[in-house]
Amino acid sequence: MYAAAPYRGATRAVASRAPAAGPRARLRAALLRQWRQAQRTAAMNVPAGTVKRGRA
């Protein structure tokens, strides 16, 4: 019979996670996100808040 563990074991699932961002990094990311969205909406001549983030 085959073992119940997945191929090469389950040890790699958690090891490659990025560390949690600090409060300053989160704030900076949020401000950059808002600024990029404002630039995108201005370029498309649409009201702010109507453009999706990333690749929609």
C-alpha positions in Angstrom: 0.0 0.0 0.0 1.0 3.6 -0.5 1.7 6.0 2.4 -0.9 8.6 3.3 1.6 11.5 3.1 1.8 13.5 -0.1 4.7 13.4 -2.4 8.0 14.4 -0.6 6.1 15.0 2.6 4.2 18.0 3.8 7.2 19.9 5.2 7.5 22.4 2.3 4.0 23.7 2.7 4.6 26.2 5.5 8.4 26.8 5.1 8.2 29.2 2.1 5.8 31.9 3.5 6.8 35.5 3.5 7.2 37.2 6.9 4.3 39.4 8.1 4.6 43.0 7.2 5.0 45.6 9.9 2.6 48.5 10.4 4.7 51.0 8.4 5.0 48.7 5.5 1.3 48.1 5.5 0.5 51.8 5.6 3.0 52.5 2.8 1.5 49.7 0.7 -2.0 51.1 1.3 -1.0 54.6 0.3 0.8 53.4 -2.8 -2.3 51.4 -3.8 -4.5 54.5 -3.4 -2.1 56.7 -5.4 -1.8 54.2 -8.2 -5.6 53.8 -8.3 -6.0 57.6 -8.5 -3.5 57.8 -11.4 -5.3 55.0 -13.2 -8.7 56.7 -12.8 -7.4 60.0 -13.9 -5.9 58.5 -17.0 -9.1 56.8 -17.8 -11.3 59.8 -17.1 -13.5 57.9 -14.7 -14.5 58.6 -11.1 -12.2 57.3 -8.3 -13.2 54.1 -6.7 -14.6 52.5 -9.9 -11.3 50.9 -11.1 -10.4 47.5 -9.9 -6.9 46.9 -8.4 -4.4 44.7 -10.2 -5.4 42.7 -13.3 -9.2 42.6 -13.3 
